[in-house]
Amino acid sequence: MAISLRSRGQFILVGDLLRSMALLVYKQLEERLEDIAKDYKANWMTQVEILDDDTFLGAEHHNNLFVCTKEGGLEEEDRRLLKLAGQFHLGENVNVFREGSLVLQNPSGAPPLVHKTILLWECKWSYWTDRLH
């Protein structure tokens, strides 16, 4: 049962209530969705977000955040796996991810170090996280 859905270009990330997350690709010529990679752990998802074409953020009902990456191995089985890259026990349930920033603009005019910031909310608190390049 899909509980969360994010898209970026031709990729669609689906957060499933009982089966973690799956990455789909839309085949425009064939007009169909193809399942290209999955996280095979049984996480009960509350929210998902696409950080970039190979990196995906998930929140699950045990109040944990985790990041998965798409594998680029030679074997077909390796390419169909979303590999766990990191995890963090937040201690609060996350039900919304939003791209944003807590700072309007860098006053010096220099390019920011942070390329993408994800804000996450739970009904009574807000948190923020940065992804540095």
NORURTA-V388735 format. One record per residue. N is the residue number from 1. RES is the residue in one letter. OMEGA is omega as a letter, one per 20 degrees, with the letter a starting at -180 (NA if undefined). Layout:
n=N res=RES omega=OMEGA
n=N res=RES omega=OMEGA
This chain:
n=1 res=M omega=a
n=2 res=A omega=r
n=3 res=I omega=a
n=4 res=S omega=a
n=5 res=L omega=r
n=6 res=R omega=r
n=7 res=S omega=r
n=8 res=R omega=a
n=9 res=G omega=r
n=10 res=Q omega=a
n=11 res=F omega=r
n=12 res=I omega=r
n=13 res=L omega=a
n=14 res=V omega=r
n=15 res=G omega=a
n=16 res=D omega=a
n=17 res=L omega=a
n=18 res=L omega=a
n=19 res=R omega=r
n=20 res=S omega=a
n=21 res=M omega=a
n=22 res=A omega=r
n=23 res=L omega=r
n=24 res=L omega=r
n=25 res=V omega=r
n=26 res=Y omega=r
n=27 res=K omega=a
n=28 res=Q omega=a
n=29 res=L omega=a
n=30 res=E omega=a
n=31 res=E omega=r
n=32 res=R omega=r
n=33 res=L omega=r
n=34 res=E omega=r
n=35 res=D omega=a
n=36 res=I omega=r
n=37 res=A omega=a
n=38 res=K omega=r
n=39 res=D omega=a
n=40 res=Y omega=r
n=41 res=K omega=a
n=42 res=A omega=r
n=43 res=N omega=r
n=44 res=W omega=a
n=45 res=M omega=r
n=46 res=T omega=a
n=47 res=Q omega=r
n=48 res=V omega=r
n=49 res=E omega=r
n=50 res=I omega=r
n=51 res=L omega=r
n=52 res=D omega=a
n=53 res=D omega=a
n=54 res=D omega=a
n=55 res=T omega=a
n=56 res=F omega=a
n=57 res=L omega=r
n=58 res=G omega=r
n=59 res=A omega=a
n=60 res=E omega=a
n=61 res=H omega=r
n=62 res=H omega=r
n=63 res=N omega=r
n=64 res=N omega=r
n=65 res=L omega=r
n=66 res=F omega=a
n=67 res=V omega=r
n=68 res=C omega=r
n=69 res=T omega=r
n=70 res=K omega=a
n=71 res=E omega=r
n=72 res=G omega=a
n=73 res=G omega=a
n=74 res=L omega=a
n=75 res=E omega=r
n=76 res=E omega=a
n=77 res=E omega=r
n=78 res=D omega=a
n=79 res=R omega=a
n=80 res=R omega=a
n=81 res=L omega=r
n=82 res=L omega=a
n=83 res=K omega=r
n=84 res=L omega=a
n=85 res=A omega=r
n=86 res=G omega=r
n=87 res=Q omega=a
n=88 res=F omega=r
n=89 res=H omega=a
n=90 res=L omega=a
n=91 res=G omega=r
n=92 res=E omega=r
n=93 res=N omega=r
n=94 res=V omega=r
n=95 res=N omega=r
n=96 res=V omega=r
n=97 res=F omega=r
n=98 res=R omega=r
n=99 res=E omega=a
n=100 res=G omega=a
n=101 res=S omega=r
n=102 res=L omega=r
n=103 res=V omega=a
n=104 res=L omega=a
n=105 res=Q omega=r
n=106 res=N omega=a
n=107 res=P omega=a
n=108 res=S omega=a
n=109 res=G omega=r
n=110 res=A omega=r
n=111 res=P omega=a
n=112 res=P omega=r
n=113 res=L omega=a
n=114 res=V omega=a
n=115 res=H omega=a
n=116 res=K omega=r
n=117 res=T omega=r
n=118 res=I omega=r
n=119 res=L omega=r
n=120 res=L omega=a
n=121 res=W omega=r
n=122 res=E omega=a
n=123 res=C omega=a
n=124 res=K omega=a
n=125 res=W omega=r
n=126 res=S omega=r
n=127 res=Y omega=r
n=128 res=W omega=r
n=129 res=T omega=r
n=130 res=D omega=r
n=131 res=R omega=a
n=132 res=L omega=r
n=133 res=H omega=NA
